[in-house]
């Protein structure tokens, strides 16, 4: 059995240190990437691009564990063909 990982303190500070809460965030998922997005107090949506890949991965994993909404883009089904 895998134990749930505790969030890295830097991830918590990065995501929530400015006053945003879990409900402000969502993850946009496309066939090639996942991007953290958030809605500010004025209702405007923004992408949160993180240049540190380790922090970005940890932040996405943490938000998904917290149950944020996932928006799937490019809803084209991928079909694998047999060789």
Phi, psi and omega in degrees: 000134180269131178279140177297138180279139175283143179293144176291134182307325179296325180294314178301313180295317181299314184282321191243358183294338181264005177104355176290153179238170184307318182294345178281343187258154166208165180243127173267125182244126176240175178299342184242351183197170171232135181231134174282133177232158177213160177246125182278182184295339178272000179087008179273138180265140180225149169274143178249094180275130183240118184284339178273108186299324180294315178294318180299313180297316180296321180292317179296313179302317181296314180297320178295321177296328179281353174088027178295158179293143176244125178253122181265126179257158176061055187294036177275125179290136178266129181243129177269134179264148179285147180293000000 
